[in-house]
Amino acid sequence: MPGLLIIAHAPLASSLKAVAQHTFPDCGRRLEALDVLPDASIEEIEIAARALLAKVGTPDALIFTDVFGATPCNVAQRLADGVHVKVIAGVNVPMLWRSLCYADESLDAVVARAVAGATQGVMQVATSRPQNQAFKPGANDQSKHQHQQ
């Protein structure tokens, strides 16, 4: 069961953790977040990230970052060993949820699930109304029926 750490530009990391806790309220013990502030040094960020990795309390960890090549990712790469600590850039909600859903699997399996969740979660959405139903004002009594508009 790998620990999970999000390192991203502020306030994305803490916001993603909040979204994760909304869906997986018990994920707090295995998920940490580090918001990278614009004036923080790489050394300060690395010290904070190492402390959070220790806090997840597992030898294996997956670190999510927002953008490859940016400071959060560069710090994460300093922490990664490719065996027990791995990094994925481009974090998004489907990736995070998929990782939490399968967090009891091995680190390599969680990495694969995270990447699959990320790519499968990105899609163009149709612009038509739900179930392709046109909205007709006055046709439905909205006080008695719930529907999407």
N, C-alpha and C positions, 0 to 999 in steps of 0.2 A: 504494500500500500504506500505509494509515493506521496510525499508532501507536495504541495503546490504553492508557488510564490509568483505573484504578479509584480513586475517592476515596470512602471510606465510613467509618462509625463503626468504631473498633477493636473486634475484630480482623477484621472482615468483609473488608476490601480484601485483606489479605495471605492470608486463607483462600481467597478466590476465586482469587487468583493461583496458589496451591498446587494448587487443583483444576484450573485451566487447564493447569498444567505437568504434572499427572498424565496428562492426555489428549493434550496437545500439548507434548511435552518441549522442542521447539525454539522455543517462543513467547517465551522470555525476552528476546530482543532487541527485541521490539515491544510488550511488555506490562509496565507498571509499576503499582505499587500504593501507595497512601498511606492508612495508617490514621490517622484523626482521633481524637486523644485528647481527653477531656472538658475539660482545662484549657488546651488550645492556643488561641491567639488566631487570628482570621481572617487577620491579616497573616502570622503564622508559617506557617499552612497554605497560604496562597497562594504564599509564597516556595518552600516545599517542592514544591508542585504544579508551579510553573513550572520548577523544576529537573528534575523527572521528565519533564515534557513535552519539555524539551530533550534529555533522555537517550534518548527513543525515536527521536530522530534523523530524523524525517520532518516535512515541512511540514504534513501533514494528520494530525489526531488525533481520536479519539472518546473522550470521557470518560464513564465510567459512574459514577453515584452511587446511593446506596441509597434515599434518601427526598427527594422534591421538597419544597423549603422548609426543609430542615434545613441545618446548617452545611456539610457536604460539597457539597451541591448549590449552595448560595450561592457558595462558592468556585469551583466549576466554571463557574458562569455568568459570573464575572469573567474567566475565561480564554477563554470561547467568543467567537468572532466570527461564527458562523453560516455561514462559508464554509470555512475551513480547520480550525476546531476546533468540534466539535459536542458536545452533552451529551444523554445519555439517563438519566432517573431510573428507579429501580425495578430495578436490576441483579439478575439471577438467573443460575444456571448455564446453562440452555439459551441464553439471550441471549449469554453470553460464549462458549460453545462455537461457536455459529453464527457469531459475529463472527470467531473465529479460523479457522474452516473456510473462510471466504470472504474472508480478510484481504487477498488479492491484488487484490480489486476496488476500485473507487473509494470514497471516503468516503461519498458518498450511498448507494451500493449496500450498503455495510456497515451503515449506519444502518438501512436498510430491512430487511436480513436480521436484524439484532439485534432489532428490534421484533417481527418475525414470529416469531423463535425464542422470545422472551419470552412472547408471547401463546399460541403453540402449545404451549409447554412447561408451561402451567398448565392442569390439568384435574383433575376429580374422579376418583379411582381407585376401582374396584369393590372391595367388601369380601369377595368370594368368593375361594376358593383359586385358584391358577394353573390354567388350563384347566378351571375349574369342577369340579375333582376333589376329592371328599371325602377327608379323611385317615382311613385305616383302620389303627389300631395293629396291628402284627404281620403286616399283609398284605404288606409289602415287607421284604426283607432289606436293611437299610440299610448293611451292610458291603460289599455288592456293587454297589449302585446309588446314584447321586447323584440327589436330587430336591429340589424346594423344598417347604418346609412352611410 
